[in-house]
Amino acid sequence: MRDEVVADLEWAAEYWPDLIEMRIPGTRRPWRQTELTPEVIAERDERDRIERFERSRLSLGASPAPLDISVLQTVLDLLVQADDLAAQVADLLGYEELPPPGPGEMDARPYLLFVARRVLDVGDELFVEHVARIARTMVDRVAHSLCMVYTGQALDVECPWCHQPDAWRVRELPGGQVAIVCESSVVCEPPTREVGTWWGGRPVWPIQDWERLARHIQAAEERAA
């Protein structure tokens, strides 16, 4: 579990600059493949039409915000959590606490990496579980803000182990864990070292494993070519 905590914290730190950029409305999100039904498209278009009307110069009430409020709230929440975790780890291990972020400072990476590099030295298992829960929540919130998650999304790839096309789907599993699940119609049994975890007898890869998965896909495509 401790290695997973470190991986989650390092993942959140790696994507923190992207999260900061997402505060600006209109910033390009990572591309994602979606499957939209005509009903969903119509609902989305109607919602956008209403929003454009409500935000026109002739409408009363709020005007367009200079920042994406939901992303900004995520940034602030995670920054406070990272600062608190770093202070708790420093207190447990007898380290000097990192200075708190100053006015206008929104870089959580020093605190995330401080915890990632020292949580393995903490002997209190209950505290490590506490850090693990927060770190997993951080990963999920960052991923959602970056539009890296579309639950139910089918991935247009062939599983390198069961060799079934379109078998991988993004799922939000119990506990809020976001992961890729191989939902192949045949038994898929990757080597144990290659599987993040299992769910319902199917191999599962949490977000922090996705880059490794991409390398497997690339290697399989190169072999096929």
Stockholm file with secondary structure:
# STOCKHOLM 1.0

chainA/1-225         MRDEVVADLEWAAEYWPDLIEMRIPGTRRPWRQTELTPEVIAERDERDRIERFERSRLSLGASPAPLDISVLQTVLDLLVQADDLAAQVADLLGYEELPPPGPGEMDARPYLLFVARRVLDVGDELFVEHVARIARTMVDRVAHSLCMVYTGQALDVECPWCHQPDAWRVRELPGGQVAIVCESSVVCEPPTREVGTWWGGRPVWPIQDWERLARHIQAAEERAA
#=GR chainA/1-225 SS CHHHHHHHHHHHHHTHHHHHHTTSTTCCCCCCCCCCCHHHHHHHHHHHHHHHHHTSTTSCSCCCCSSCHHHHHHHHHHHHHHHHHHHHHHHHHTCCCCCCCCTTCCCCHHHHHHHHHHGGGCCCHHHHHHHHHHHHHHHHHHHHHTTCCCTTCBCSSBCTTTCCBTCEEEEEETTTEEEEEECCSSCCCCCGGGCSEEETTEEEEEGGGHHHHHHHHHHHHHHHC
#=GC SS_cons         CHHHHHHHHHHHHHTHHHHHHTTSTTCCCCCCCCCCCHHHHHHHHHHHHHHHHHTSTTSCSCCCCSSCHHHHHHHHHHHHHHHHHHHHHHHHHTCCCCCCCCTTCCCCHHHHHHHHHHGGGCCCHHHHHHHHHHHHHHHHHHHHHTTCCCTTCBCSSBCTTTCCBTCEEEEEETTTEEEEEECCSSCCCCCGGGCSEEETTEEEEEGGGHHHHHHHHHHHHHHHC
//
